[in-house]
Amino acid sequence: MTYANIELKEHDKFGEGKKLSIIDPFMKEFVEKLALKYPLWTFVEANMTANHSTKNYEAYRFKVIDKREVIGELDKDWHRDGFKYCIVNHRINDMRERGRGMKTIHLDKAIKHVAKFFGKKTITEQLAEAQEKTRSSLSSVVREREFDLSNAWDKLEKPLMRFVGANYEAFILSMVEGGDATPANAHYVDGLPIRLEAMSVANKLKEQFNSRETYIVFINGVDYCIQKGDTSLEIKSSEELPDFVRRAVGLLKLVEDGTLIPNAGIRVNDSTFLVAPNNVSQGEEI
C-alpha cells in the first residue's frame, strides 16, 4: 500500500542508478499507522541507512509537517535489546532537562506520545519563539557590527591614538602626513564613518528593545500578531496595522534575514520582524 502523505527520497549510493528509499523495517508500522491516522500531516524522509546487503535505502528518521510547519520528528534509537521509537518536538524537549525526545519500545505508547505532543504551535508558543528568535537575531546583528567596528578600530589604533580628539578630516590628513595612509589601511579609513553610524543604529535599536519600546511582529496565517515590549499580544489584519508598522514590515519583507533597516527594524525571518518605535507620529502608537 502506498501513502500519499509519506515522502521518500531517491538515492544512488551503490552506483546502480537512483532508487527510492523504503521505510526502515523497525519504523515501518509506526510511520504508516500515523500516516493513516493523520492524513493531513506529511511524513518526510530526513535520514536513511544504505543497507549494503540488501542494496536498499532504509529511511529511519522522518520530519512531520503540518501545512509547512515542522511539528516534530520520528526517529529510532538503539536499545540494549534492539531499537526504541524516539519522538521529538519542542514541547517534549521543553519538558526534559537532558536527553533528546521521548523513547519507548512500545508502538502504542509511541503513537500516544505523538497524539499528545504533536500539533501546530499555539499563539503563545509562536510568541515565545518569535521573542527568542528576535533576541538572537538582534544580538547577532549587534555582535557582527561590534566585530566589524572593532576590527577596523584595531587596524587604525596607532594613528587614532595619535590624533585623539581630531575631527575626521584632520585625522585623514594626519594619516597622510604620518605615512599611515597605506593601501592596506585605505579600506578601513574610507569605511570608518559608515561603520560608526551602523554601530550607532544597531545599539540604539538594542536599547529600544531592552527598554520595551520596540514591536515584535509575526505572521500567523493572514493575520499579524504584534506585541510592544511586554504588553498584551494583539492580533490584527494588515489593514488594521498602524501605518508605521505596515511600512516597516513592507520594507523588511524585501531584505534578507538578519538585515537591519534604520528607522524600520530587523527582519528576523520571513514571518517575524522587530519593528522600531514610530518616529513619525506618536499618535499611531498602539
Secondary structure in CASP SS format (residue, H / E / C, confidence):
PFRMAT SS
TARGET T0000
AUTHOR 0000-0000-0000
METHOD secondary structure of the structure
MODEL  1
M C 1.00
T C 1.00
Y C 1.00
A C 1.00
N C 1.00
I E 1.00
E E 1.00
L C 1.00
K C 1.00
E E 1.00
H E 1.00
D C 1.00
K C 1.00
F C 1.00
G C 1.00
E C 1.00
G C 1.00
K C 1.00
K E 1.00
L E 1.00
S C 1.00
I E 1.00
I E 1.00
D C 1.00
P H 1.00
F H 1.00
M H 1.00
K H 1.00
E H 1.00
F H 1.00
V H 1.00
E H 1.00
K H 1.00
L H 1.00
A H 1.00
L H 1.00
K H 1.00
Y C 1.00
P C 1.00
L C 1.00
W E 1.00
T E 1.00
F E 1.00
V E 1.00
E E 1.00
A E 1.00
N E 1.00
M E 1.00
T E 1.00
A E 1.00
N E 1.00
H C 1.00
S C 1.00
T C 1.00
K C 1.00
N E 1.00
Y E 1.00
E E 1.00
A E 1.00
Y E 1.00
R E 1.00
F E 1.00
K E 1.00
V E 1.00
I E 1.00
D E 1.00
K C 1.00
R C 1.00
E E 1.00
V E 1.00
I E 1.00
G E 1.00
E E 1.00
L E 1.00
D E 1.00
K E 1.00
D E 1.00
W E 1.00
H E 1.00
R C 1.00
D C 1.00
G E 1.00
F E 1.00
K E 1.00
Y E 1.00
C E 1.00
I E 1.00
V E 1.00
N C 1.00
H H 1.00
R H 1.00
I H 1.00
N H 1.00
D H 1.00
M H 1.00
R C 1.00
E C 1.00
R C 1.00
G C 1.00
R C 1.00
G C 1.00
M E 1.00
K E 1.00
T E 1.00
I C 1.00
H C 1.00
L H 1.00
D H 1.00
K H 1.00
A H 1.00
I H 1.00
K H 1.00
H H 1.00
V H 1.00
A H 1.00
K H 1.00
F H 1.00
F C 1.00
G C 1.00
K C 1.00
K C 1.00
T C 1.00
I H 1.00
T H 1.00
E H 1.00
Q H 1.00
L H 1.00
A H 1.00
E H 1.00
A H 1.00
Q H 1.00
E H 1.00
K H 1.00
T H 1.00
R H 1.00
S H 1.00
S H 1.00
L H 1.00
S H 1.00
S H 1.00
V H 1.00
V H 1.00
R H 1.00
E H 1.00
R H 1.00
E H 1.00
F H 1.00
D H 1.00
L H 1.00
S H 1.00
N H 1.00
A H 1.00
W H 1.00
D H 1.00
K H 1.00
L C 1.00
E H 1.00
K H 1.00
P H 1.00
L H 1.00
M H 1.00
R H 1.00
F C 1.00
V C 1.00
G C 1.00
A C 1.00
N C 1.00
Y H 1.00
E H 1.00
A H 1.00
F H 1.00
I H 1.00
L H 1.00
S H 1.00
M H 1.00
V H 1.00
E H 1.00
G C 1.00
G C 1.00
D C 1.00
A C 1.00
T C 1.00
P H 1.00
A H 1.00
N H 1.00
A H 1.00
H H 1.00
Y H 1.00
V H 1.00
D H 1.00
G H 1.00
L H 1.00
P H 1.00
I H 1.00
R H 1.00
L H 1.00
E H 1.00
A H 1.00
M H 1.00
S H 1.00
V H 1.00
A H 1.00
N H 1.00
K H 1.00
L H 1.00
K H 1.00
E H 1.00
Q H 1.00
F H 1.00
N H 1.00
S C 1.00
R C 1.00
E C 1.00
T C 1.00
Y E 1.00
I E 1.00
V E 1.00
F E 1.00
I E 1.00
N E 1.00
G C 1.00
V C 1.00
D E 1.00
Y E 1.00
C E 1.00
I E 1.00
Q E 1.00
K E 1.00
G C 1.00
D C 1.00
T C 1.00
S C 1.00
L C 1.00
E E 1.00
I E 1.00
K E 1.00
S C 1.00
S H 1.00
E H 1.00
E H 1.00
L C 1.00
P C 1.00
D H 1.00
F H 1.00
V H 1.00
R H 1.00
R H 1.00
A H 1.00
V H 1.00
G H 1.00
L H 1.00
L H 1.00
K C 1.00
L C 1.00
V C 1.00
E C 1.00
D C 1.00
G C 1.00
T C 1.00
L E 1.00
I E 1.00
P C 1.00
N C 1.00
A C 1.00
G E 1.00
I E 1.00
R E 1.00
V C 1.00
N C 1.00
D C 1.00
S C 1.00
T E 1.00
F E 1.00
L E 1.00
V E 1.00
A C 1.00
P C 1.00
N C 1.00
N C 1.00
V C 1.00
S C 1.00
Q H 1.00
G H 1.00
E H 1.00
E C 1.00
I C 1.00
END
